[in-house]
Amino acid sequence: MSKSTAAANGHSLWQKMPKANAELFALTYGTLVTELVRDYESTEDINEQLEKMGYSIGVRCVDEFLAKADQAGMVIPPCRAFAETAEVMAKTGFRMFLGVSAEVQMISDSSFSLLIYENPLSLFVELPSDPKWKDLKYSNLYCGILRGSLEQVNLRVECTFVKDVLQGDDVNEIRVDLKEVLVDGAGEEYQEE
């Protein structure tokens, strides 16, 4: 799928999705992060919890993505390369679910970065200047969503929030490294004896 087709599909699907107020969405997410800060002592634990929550969301996103595309009469062809997968996620997936696009920066055949210039999760957010919070990955939910959704299409990846505007960087950057292409089929617990 070409970049322009992926972007057009994302825009079309965004138009058909029910919308939530961006400010309400950002404030609700901020409340969630605040609760995690109260419940967990270290930023490492908070980052891990955000990633786990994102993973739970991500495993459901692929079904939603394909169902909405089917309802809109779009055919999303299987991606033949990791670069195609990256483009579909950045241009179609991010647009469909968040109303923003991400740029793909390929690092190798098995690694890419998503550059997110507009982050709806970080509206109205300022992190404290206390050094304790320098390792907080406020939008780490995205890493879990990416990992969960890619696992549903048989790609085991590792996602890392590399740059964060809230930490003083010029762009939000998520690095995605392909670790394994999973074999399609039922897991070991479902195999016949």
C-alpha positions as CSV (number, residue, x, y, z in Angstrom):
1,M,0.0,0.0,0.0
2,S,1.5,3.4,-1.0
3,K,2.0,6.2,1.5
4,S,-0.7,8.3,-0.2
5,T,-3.2,5.5,-0.2
6,A,-2.5,4.7,3.5
7,A,-3.0,8.4,4.4
8,A,-6.2,8.7,2.4
9,N,-7.6,5.5,4.0
10,G,-6.7,6.9,7.4
11,H,-8.4,10.2,6.7
12,S,-11.5,8.4,5.4
13,L,-11.7,6.1,8.4
14,W,-11.1,9.0,10.8
15,Q,-14.2,10.7,9.3
16,K,-16.4,7.7,10.0
17,M,-15.2,7.1,13.6
18,P,-17.2,8.3,16.5
19,K,-15.2,11.2,18.1
20,A,-14.4,12.1,21.6
21,N,-13.5,15.6,22.7
22,A,-9.7,15.9,22.5
23,E,-9.6,17.9,25.7
24,L,-11.7,15.4,27.6
25,F,-9.5,12.5,26.2
26,A,-6.3,14.3,27.3
27,L,-7.6,15.1,30.8
28,T,-8.9,11.6,31.3
29,Y,-5.5,10.1,30.3
30,G,-3.8,12.6,32.6
31,T,-6.0,11.4,35.5
32,L,-5.0,7.8,34.7
33,V,-1.3,8.7,34.8
34,T,-1.8,10.6,38.1
35,E,-3.4,7.6,39.6
36,L,-0.4,5.4,38.6
37,V,1.9,8.0,40.1
38,R,0.0,7.7,43.4
39,D,0.0,3.8,43.2
40,Y,3.6,3.2,42.1
41,E,6.8,4.4,43.6
42,S,9.2,4.4,40.6
43,T,8.9,5.8,37.1
44,E,10.0,2.4,35.8
45,D,6.9,0.8,37.4
46,I,4.6,3.5,36.0
47,N,6.1,3.1,32.5
48,E,5.6,-0.6,32.7
49,Q,1.9,-0.2,33.8
50,L,1.3,2.2,30.9
51,E,2.8,-0.2,28.5
52,K,0.7,-3.1,29.8
53,M,-2.5,-1.1,29.5
54,G,-1.5,-0.1,26.0
55,Y,-0.9,-3.8,25.1
56,S,-4.4,-4.7,26.2
57,I,-5.8,-1.9,23.9
58,G,-3.5,-2.9,21.0
59,V,-4.7,-6.5,20.8
60,R,-8.2,-5.2,20.2
61,C,-7.2,-2.4,17.8
62,V,-6.5,-4.7,14.8
63,D,-10.0,-6.2,14.8
64,E,-11.5,-2.7,15.1
65,F,-9.2,-1.4,12.3
66,L,-10.1,-4.3,9.9
67,A,-13.8,-4.1,10.8
68,K,-14.1,-0.4,10.2
69,A,-12.1,-0.6,7.0
70,D,-14.4,-3.4,5.8
71,Q,-17.5,-1.3,6.7
72,A,-16.0,1.6,4.7
73,G,-15.5,-0.7,1.7
74,M,-11.7,-0.5,1.9
75,V,-9.5,-3.4,1.2
76,I,-6.4,-3.4,3.4
77,P,-4.0,-5.8,1.6
78,P,-1.6,-7.9,3.7
79,C,1.7,-6.1,4.2
80,R,4.6,-7.8,2.4
81,A,7.4,-6.0,4.3
82,F,7.9,-4.4,7.7
83,A,8.2,-1.0,6.0
84,E,4.7,-1.4,4.6
85,T,3.4,-2.3,8.0
86,A,5.0,0.8,9.5
87,E,3.4,3.0,6.9
88,V,-0.1,1.5,7.4
89,M,0.3,2.0,11.2
90,A,1.6,5.6,10.9
91,K,-0.7,6.9,8.2
92,T,-3.9,4.8,8.6
93,G,-3.9,3.5,12.2
94,F,-2.8,6.6,14.0
95,R,-5.1,8.8,11.8
96,M,-8.1,6.4,12.3
97,F,-7.8,6.2,16.1
98,L,-6.2,9.5,17.1
99,G,-6.8,11.9,14.2
100,V,-3.1,12.5,13.7
101,S,-0.5,11.0,11.4
102,A,3.0,9.8,12.3
103,E,6.0,9.9,10.0
104,V,8.0,6.7,9.5
105,Q,11.8,6.7,9.6
106,M,13.1,3.4,8.5
107,I,16.3,2.4,10.3
108,S,16.7,-1.1,8.8
109,D,14.6,-3.9,7.3
110,S,13.6,-4.9,10.8
111,S,13.5,-1.5,12.6
112,F,11.8,1.8,12.3
113,S,10.9,4.9,14.2
114,L,7.5,6.7,14.3
115,L,7.8,10.4,14.6
116,I,4.7,12.0,16.2
117,Y,4.5,15.7,16.0
118,E,1.1,16.1,17.5
119,N,0.5,14.0,20.6
120,P,-3.1,14.2,21.8
121,L,-2.2,12.5,25.0
122,S,0.1,15.3,26.1
123,L,-2.3,18.3,25.7
124,F,-2.2,20.5,28.8
125,V,0.7,18.5,30.4
126,E,3.8,19.8,32.0
127,L,6.0,17.3,33.9
128,P,7.5,18.5,37.2
129,S,11.1,19.6,36.9
130,D,12.1,17.3,39.7
131,P,14.8,14.9,38.4
132,K,12.7,12.0,39.7
133,W,10.4,12.4,36.7
134,K,13.1,12.6,34.0
135,D,12.6,8.9,33.1
136,L,8.8,9.0,33.0
137,K,7.5,8.0,29.6
138,Y,4.2,9.8,29.9
139,S,2.8,8.5,26.5
140,N,4.2,5.0,27.0
141,L,0.7,3.7,26.3
142,Y,1.5,4.0,22.6
143,C,4.4,1.5,22.9
144,G,2.0,-1.1,24.4
145,I,-0.6,-0.4,21.7
146,L,1.9,-0.9,19.0
147,R,3.3,-4.1,20.5
148,G,-0.2,-5.5,21.1
149,S,-1.5,-4.7,17.6
150,L,1.6,-6.0,15.9
151,E,1.5,-9.2,17.9
152,Q,-2.0,-9.8,16.5
153,V,-0.6,-9.9,13.0
154,N,2.2,-12.3,14.1
155,L,5.0,-9.8,14.6
156,R,6.7,-9.8,18.0
157,V,8.3,-6.4,18.5
158,E,10.0,-4.3,21.1
159,C,8.9,-0.7,21.3
160,T,10.8,2.1,23.1
161,F,9.8,5.7,23.6
162,V,13.1,7.3,22.5
163,K,12.2,11.0,22.5
164,D,9.5,12.9,24.3
165,V,8.4,16.5,23.8
166,L,7.4,16.6,27.5
167,Q,11.1,15.9,28.3
168,G,12.4,18.7,26.1
169,D,12.8,16.9,22.8
170,D,11.6,18.5,19.5
171,V,9.4,15.5,18.5
172,N,7.9,12.3,20.1
173,E,9.8,9.3,18.7
174,I,8.9,5.6,19.2
175,R,11.4,3.0,18.1
176,V,10.0,-0.3,16.9
177,D,12.3,-3.3,16.5
178,L,11.1,-6.5,15.0
179,K,12.2,-9.4,17.2
180,E,10.4,-12.4,15.6
181,V,7.8,-13.3,13.0
182,L,5.5,-15.6,14.8
183,V,4.2,-18.8,13.3
184,D,0.5,-18.6,12.5
185,G,-1.8,-21.0,14.3
186,A,-3.0,-21.9,17.8
187,G,-0.7,-21.6,20.7
188,E,0.8,-24.6,22.5
189,E,-1.9,-24.7,25.1
190,Y,-4.4,-25.4,22.3
191,Q,-2.5,-28.1,20.4
192,E,-3.9,-31.6,20.4
193,E,-1.9,-34.1,22.4
